């Protein structure tokens, strides 16, 4: 992905996800695979502003929560999570 999306790759390398990918034998994490959040089928990948994209604003809670389960539960119990999930606030 980074061959064409150089700015996105640079941002990923500076982010907390820089070492969130597969672990090496040494235990050090690798760069998180783009497909983990954006979907594995690169031929069917949606733009981030497409309502069907897994990283579209309305889907980010579920997409991120798939890996960050502890934070998902905390978020869902927060005033913001309740507003989003129960009241449909977007």
N, C-alpha and C positions, 0 to 999 in steps of 0.2 A: 504494500500500500504506500509505503514511504517514498518509493521511487517517483510517484506523481504528487503525492500529498506531503511535500517536504515541510511545510509550515506545521501541519498537524503532527507530523513525526517529531519535529523539534519540540513542540509543546508537550507531547507525550513523554519525551525523554526528560523534561524538566518537572514532570508532575509526580504525584504520589504513586502513579501506576507504572513508573519506570522500572520497578523491580517487583511488580505484582504478577508477573507471568509464571511460567513453569520454573520450577526450582532446579538448579544445577546440582551435581553430586556434592559440591562444596556447601550447598544449602543456600547459596545466593540466588535471588530471584532474577528472572529475565524480564525484558520488556513485555508488557501485556499485549497479547495478540489483538489486533483491531477488531476481528470478528467476534471476540468475546462480548463486546457491547453493541457493535453495529450489525451483527448477524454474520453467519458463516458463509452464506452464498453470495460471493462478491458480484455475481451477475444479476442478482435480484436486490442488491443493497439499495436502500432508500436514502435520499438526502436527509440531513438532520432536520430540515424544516418541513419534511413530508409527514403528514399525520400518521402514516403507516410505519414510520421509522421507529425502531426500538429506543432510540435516543431522542425522539421528539419530546418536547417538554412534558406533555401529558403522560408519557410512558417512562420517564426517567426514574421515578420512585421504584417501579417494579423491576426495571432493568438493573439498576444499581443494587437494589435489595436482593437480587439473586445471589450476589457474592457477599454483600454486606448485611447479612440477616440480622445481626445484633442491632445495627443502626436502623434498619427498617422497622423493627419492633418499637424502638424508642421514638422514631419519627411518627409512626402511626398513632402513638399515644399522645403526641404533642398537639398543641392547639393548631399548628399548621397542617399536620397530618390529618387530624380530625376534620378540619375545614375542607381539605382536598378530598378525602375519601368519603366522608359522610354527607357533606353539603354540596359536593361537586364544584367547589371553587377551582378555577383554573387561572 
